[in-house]
Amino acid sequence: MSEGFTPGPWAVERADDAYCIANVGNLVIMPCGGKVKHDNAEADARLIASAPDLLEALEMIVAEADSYTARTGKPVYNWLDQARAALAKARGTA
């Protein structure tokens, strides 16, 4: 990704009752620190770690929909506006 993101894939690792997120080069994205303070800590870490994959998938979906619209002249459903808004938020351009 060229937007200045740390490239994926990211993985969730557990250390001493804390969760951290690291990419394949072992660069820590979210440091491990302290004890897990809530029941959703592991699920939150998995969601954050999936961000590069989700962003890439959403970019492909939007590109395919735009290509379809360009070829056929038929716009795709309004949910693409939500996808574009989510992409802009992820890129920091919202």
FIKOLZA-1660 file (N, C-alpha, C; in steps of 0.1 Angstrom, whole numbers, plus 5000, padded with zeros to 4 digits):
% residues 94
   i   px   py   pz ch aa at
   1 5008 4988 5000  A  M  N
   1 5000 5000 5000  A  M CA
   1 5009 5012 5000  A  M  C
   2 5005 5022 4992  A  S  N
   2 5014 5034 4991  A  S CA
   2 5009 5045 5000  A  S  C
   3 4999 5044 5008  A  E  N
   3 4994 5055 5016  A  E CA
   3 5002 5057 5029  A  E  C
   4 5013 5050 5031  A  G  N
   4 5021 5051 5043  A  G CA
   4 5017 5041 5054  A  G  C
   5 5009 5031 5050  A  F  N
   5 5006 5021 5060  A  F CA
   5 5017 5011 5062  A  F  C
   6 5018 5005 5073  A  T  N
   6 5027 4994 5075  A  T CA
   6 5021 4982 5067  A  T  C
   7 5029 4976 5058  A  P  N
   7 5024 4966 5050  A  P CA
   7 5020 4953 5058  A  P  C
   8 5009 4947 5053  A  G  N
   8 5005 4934 5059  A  G CA
   8 5013 4923 5053  A  G  C
   9 5011 4911 5056  A  P  N
   9 5000 4907 5066  A  P CA
   9 5004 4910 5080  A  P  C
  10 4994 4912 5089  A  W  N
  10 4997 4914 5103  A  W CA
  10 4992 4901 5110  A  W  C
  11 4998 4898 5122  A  A  N
  11 4994 4887 5129  A  A CA
  11 4992 4891 5144  A  A  C
  12 4983 4884 5151  A  V  N
  12 4981 4886 5165  A  V CA
  12 4990 4877 5173  A  V  C
  13 4997 4882 5182  A  E  N
  13 5005 4874 5191  A  E CA
  13 5002 4877 5206  A  E  C
  14 5003 4867 5214  A  R  N
  14 5000 4869 5228  A  R CA
  14 5012 4868 5236  A  R  C
  15 5014 4877 5245  A  A  N
  15 5026 4876 5254  A  A CA
  15 5021 4881 5268  A  A  C
  16 5023 4872 5278  A  D  N
  16 5020 4875 5292  A  D CA
  16 5006 4882 5294  A  D  C
  17 4996 4875 5289  A  D  N
  17 4982 4879 5290  A  D CA
  17 4979 4893 5283  A  D  C
  18 4987 4896 5273  A  A  N
  18 4984 4908 5265  A  A CA
  18 4985 4904 5251  A  A  C
  19 4978 4912 5242  A  Y  N
  19 4979 4909 5228  A  Y CA
  19 4986 4920 5221  A  Y  C
  20 4994 4916 5211  A  C  N
  20 5001 4926 5203  A  C CA
  20 4999 4922 5188  A  C  C
  21 5001 4931 5179  A  I  N
  21 5000 4929 5165  A  I CA
  21 5013 4932 5159  A  I  C
  22 5018 4923 5150  A  A  N
  22 5030 4924 5143  A  A CA
  22 5029 4920 5129  A  A  C
  23 5037 4926 5120  A  N  N
  23 5037 4921 5106  A  N CA
  23 5047 4910 5104  A  N  C
  24 5048 4905 5092  A  V  N
  24 5056 4894 5090  A  V CA
  24 5071 4897 5092  A  V  C
  25 5075 4909 5092  A  G  N
  25 5089 4913 5094  A  G CA
  25 5091 4915 5109  A  G  C
  26 5081 4911 5117  A  N  N
  26 5082 4912 5132  A  N CA
  26 5083 4927 5137  A  N  C
  27 5078 4936 5129  A  L  N
  27 5077 4950 5134  A  L CA
  27 5064 4951 5142  A  L  C
  28 5065 4956 5153  A  V  N
  28 5053 4956 5162  A  V CA
  28 5044 4968 5158  A  V  C
  29 5032 4965 5155  A  I  N
  29 5022 4975 5151  A  I CA
  29 5015 4980 5164  A  I  C
  30 5011 4971 5172  A  M  N
  30 5005 4975 5185  A  M CA
  30 5012 4967 5196  A  M  C
  31 5019 4974 5204  A  P  N
  31 5028 4967 5214  A  P CA
  31 5020 4959 5224  A  P  C
  32 5026 4949 5229  A  C  N
  32 5021 4941 5240  A  C CA
  32 5024 4949 5252  A  C  C
  33 5015 4950 5261  A  G  N
  33 5018 4958 5273  A  G CA
  33 5006 4956 5283  A  G  C
  34 5009 4953 5295  A  G  N
  34 4999 4952 5305  A  G CA
  34 4990 4940 5303  A  G  C
  35 4981 4938 5312  A  K  N
  35 4973 4927 5312  A  K CA
  35 4960 4930 5303  A  K  C
  36 4954 4919 5298  A  V  N
  36 4942 4921 5291  A  V CA
  36 4931 4926 5300  A  V  C
  37 4925 4937 5296  A  K  N
  37 4916 4944 5305  A  K CA
  37 4901 4942 5302  A  K  C
  38 4898 4936 5291  A  H  N
  38 4884 4933 5288  A  H CA
  38 4883 4920 5280  A  H  C
  39 4871 4915 5279  A  D  N
  39 4868 4902 5273  A  D CA
  39 4870 4903 5258  A  D  C
  40 4870 4914 5252  A  N  N
  40 4871 4915 5237  A  N CA
  40 4885 4918 5232  A  N  C
  41 4895 4917 5241  A  A  N
  41 4908 4921 5237  A  A CA
  41 4914 4913 5225  A  A  C
  42 4912 4900 5226  A  E  N
  42 4917 4891 5215  A  E CA
  42 4909 4894 5202  A  E  C
  43 4896 4895 5203  A  A  N
  43 4888 4898 5191  A  A CA
  43 4891 4911 5185  A  A  C
  44 4894 4921 5193  A  D  N
  44 4898 4935 5189  A  D CA
  44 4911 4934 5181  A  D  C
  45 4921 4926 5187  A  A  N
  45 4934 4925 5181  A  A CA
  45 4933 4918 5167  A  A  C
  46 4924 4907 5166  A  R  N
  46 4922 4901 5153  A  R CA
  46 4916 4910 5143  A  R  C
  47 4906 4918 5147  A  L  N
  47 4900 4928 5138  A  L CA
  47 4911 4938 5133  A  L  C
  48 4919 4943 5142  A  I  N
  48 4929 4953 5138  A  I CA
  48 4939 4946 5129  A  I  C
  49 4943 4934 5132  A  A  N
  49 4953 4927 5124  A  A CA
  49 4947 4924 5110  A  A  C
  50 4934 4923 5108  A  S  N
  50 4928 4920 5095  A  S CA
  50 4927 4932 5086  A  S  C
  51 4930 4944 5092  A  A  N
  51 4928 4957 5085  A  A CA
  51 4935 4957 5071  A  A  C
  52 4948 4953 5069  A  P  N
  52 4953 4953 5056  A  P CA
  52 4946 4945 5046  A  P  C
  53 4941 4933 5050  A  D  N
  53 4934 4924 5041  A  D CA
  53 4920 4930 5038  A  D  C
  54 4913 4935 5048  A  L  N
  54 4900 4941 5045  A  L CA
  54 4902 4953 5036  A  L  C
  55 4912 4962 5038  A  L  N
  55 4914 4973 5029  A  L CA
  55 4916 4968 5015  A  L  C
  56 4925 4958 5013  A  E  N
  56 4928 4954 4999  A  E CA
  56 4915 4948 4993  A  E  C
  57 4908 4940 5000  A  A  N
  57 4895 4934 4995  A  A CA
  57 4885 4945 4991  A  A  C
  58 4884 4955 4999  A  L  N
  58 4874 4966 4996  A  L CA
  58 4879 4974 4984  A  L  C
  59 4892 4976 4983  A  E  N
  59 4897 4983 4971  A  E CA
  59 4894 4975 4958  A  E  C
  60 4895 4962 4959  A  M  N
  60 4893 4954 4947  A  M CA
  60 4878 4954 4943  A  M  C
  61 4869 4954 4953  A  I  N
  61 4855 4954 4951  A  I CA
  61 4851 4967 4944  A  I  C
  62 4856 4978 4950  A  V  N
  62 4852 4991 4944  A  V CA
  62 4858 4992 4930  A  V  C
  63 4870 4988 4927  A  A  N
  63 4875 4988 4914  A  A CA
  63 4867 4980 4904  A  A  C
  64 4863 4968 4908  A  E  N
  64 4855 4960 4899  A  E CA
  64 4841 4967 4896  A  E  C
  65 4835 4972 4907  A  A  N
  65 4822 4979 4905  A  A CA
  65 4824 4991 4896  A  A  C
  66 4834 4999 4898  A  D  N
  66 4837 5010 4889  A  D CA
  66 4839 5006 4874  A  D  C
  67 4846 4995 4873  A  S  N
  67 4849 4990 4859  A  S CA
  67 4836 4985 4853  A  S  C
  68 4827 4979 4861  A  Y  N
  68 4814 4974 4855  A  Y CA
  68 4806 4986 4851  A  Y  C
  69 4805 4996 4859  A  T  N
  69 4798 5008 4856  A  T CA
  69 4803 5015 4844  A  T  C
  70 4816 5016 4842  A  A  N
  70 4823 5022 4830  A  A CA
  70 4819 5014 4818  A  A  C
  71 4819 5001 4819  A  R  N
  71 4816 4992 4807  A  R CA
  71 4802 4992 4803  A  R  C
  72 4793 4992 4813  A  T  N
  72 4779 4991 4810  A  T CA
  72 4771 5003 4811  A  T  C
  73 4776 5013 4817  A  G  N
  73 4768 5026 4820  A  G CA
  73 4758 5024 4831  A  G  C
  74 4758 5012 4837  A  K  N
  74 4748 5010 4848  A  K CA
  74 4755 5011 4861  A  K  C
  75 4750 5020 4869  A  P  N
  75 4757 5022 4883  A  P CA
  75 4754 5010 4892  A  P  C
  76 4763 5007 4901  A  V  N
  76 4761 4997 4910  A  V CA
  76 4754 5003 4923  A  V  C
  77 4750 4994 4931  A  Y  N
  77 4742 4998 4943  A  Y CA
  77 4748 5009 4952  A  Y  C
  78 4740 5015 4960  A  N  N
  78 4745 5026 4969  A  N CA
  78 4755 5021 4979  A  N  C
  79 4756 5008 4982  A  W  N
  79 4765 5004 4992  A  W CA
  79 4780 5007 4988  A  W  C
  80 4782 5010 4975  A  L  N
  80 4795 5014 4971  A  L CA
  80 4799 5027 4977  A  L  C
  81 4789 5036 4979  A  D  N
  81 4792 5049 4985  A  D CA
  81 4798 5046 4999  A  D  C
  82 4792 5037 5007  A  Q  N
  82 4797 5033 5020  A  Q CA
  82 4811 5028 5019  A  Q  C
  83 4814 5019 5009  A  A  N
  83 4827 5013 5007  A  A CA
  83 4837 5024 5004  A  A  C
  84 4833 5034 4996  A  R  N
  84 4843 5045 4993  A  R CA
  84 4845 5053 5005  A  R  C
  85 4835 5056 5013  A  A  N
  85 4837 5063 5025  A  A CA
  85 4846 5056 5035  A  A  C
  86 4844 5043 5036  A  A  N
  86 4853 5035 5045  A  A CA
  86 4868 5036 5040  A  A  C
  87 4869 5035 5027  A  L  N
  87 4883 5036 5021  A  L CA
  87 4889 5049 5024  A  L  C
  88 4881 5060 5022  A  A  N
  88 4886 5073 5025  A  A CA
  88 4890 5075 5039  A  A  C
  89 4882 5069 5048  A  K  N
  89 4886 5070 5063  A  K CA
  89 4899 5062 5065  A  K  C
  90 4900 5051 5059  A  A  N
  90 4912 5043 5061  A  A CA
  90 4925 5050 5056  A  A  C
  91 4923 5057 5045  A  R  N
  91 4934 5064 5039  A  R CA
  91 4937 5078 5045  A  R  C
  92 4928 5082 5053  A  G  N
  92 4929 5095 5060  A  G CA
  92 4925 5107 5051  A  G  C
  93 4917 5104 5041  A  T  N
  93 4913 5114 5031  A  T CA
  93 4898 5118 5033  A  T  C
  94 4892 5113 5043  A  A  N
  94 4877 5115 5046  A  A CA
  94 4875 5129 5051  A  A  C
% end
